[in-house]
Amino acid sequence: MSDGGDSGHTQFPHELVKELHSLVERPLRVMVVCGTQTRTLLKYGLDEVLPENLEIVSGPGCSVCVMPAGHIDAFIKIGLQPDVITATCEDLLRVPGSRDSLESIRQKGALVEVVDAPMEALDLARKYPDKIVVFTAVGFEGAAPDVAESILEAAREGITNFCVIPSIRLLPPSLDSLMKDPNQNIRGLLCSAHIESITDTEAYADLARRHHLACAVAGFEISEILRGLISIVSQIQDGHQIKNNPFAGITSREEKAVTQKMLSEVFFAVETDWRGIGSIEGSGFVIREELSIYDAVKRFNVRFAECEEEIQCNCAEIISGKGTPTDCPAFGISCTSRHPVGPCMVAQEGICASYFRYTFGRL
Ligand code: SF4
């Protein structure tokens, strides 16, 4: 069992593991939705010490991994336009489209800059007024407020050489779609705290009720993840899907209302494609008509086309909880962190990347 490697000071919570063992009486399947939580779980070797009857599967909680190749193609098409600077997170650089990636077009001369936040992309627009800076807004609902703020700030300042490719995805509709598959047999969902801070908790409560699921929100520390799993198993054992509102108390109702008002000024939800899951009603944000000058998709008249991927990759099964990286014949052979084939190995939060980094030596 790892002591956490690079974290150094974290104590492994043996008592919580013991408590979990005492609670799991029969086989249960639980989805850990968030890629960061899956990474922590593997980093600490929790997968080796969890009760045998508790099967953990990963979910669609890696925003880069769920991006279909056709969407990457749209980023590339825009990035190849004259006078465009693409501002993107590092994770997205190497994700393959049907042929190219943002990194490969950068090597051919396109202007692609790595930024950590949309406001940095806006700074680039101020710095280079003769260019159009296009921010690749990839993320889940937790990333949406920063993107909305950058658009509203650009509008306030009258900056017109800045725009955004809206690729924000909303997790509750995708989970709803996955849970409709009776073969999943998932009894509980562990969701991450940063999603809860934006989304109305009722969305998760409703999801849990409709699919007869236990559900808990947890942070990213190992002890928080274990407490979340304990809450889920307790809910299932007690026959209550929602016990003591496990979603409450992280973000105040007032804070959420302010954030949601800002989001509704900028975005509205539409049907959106997810890699591995397909098209889901109301699962992605697009920019409102009155702010369309900040919508790169409209400005450059591109569309998110469906396309055949040239790569052979099992990411679709993995992000929908139907398989693990070790089921993929390429894992650790032709697909490694140095030579990633699919987005689940490229992205830091990617499930294959976490498996490769933390478990490959002991498989
Ligand atoms: Fe795709 Fe590589 Fe993961 Fe296989 S190991 S599913 S090829 S990312």
Boltz pocket constraint, residues with backbone or C-beta under 6 A from the ligand:
constraints:
  - pocket:
      binder: B
      contacts: [[A, 312], [A, 313], [A, 314], [A, 315], [A, 318], [A, 325], [A, 328], [A, 329], [A, 330], [A, 331], [A, 332], [A, 335], [A, 336], [A, 340], [A, 341], [A, 342], [A, 343], [A, 344], [A, 345], [A, 346], [A, 352]]
      max_distance: 6.0
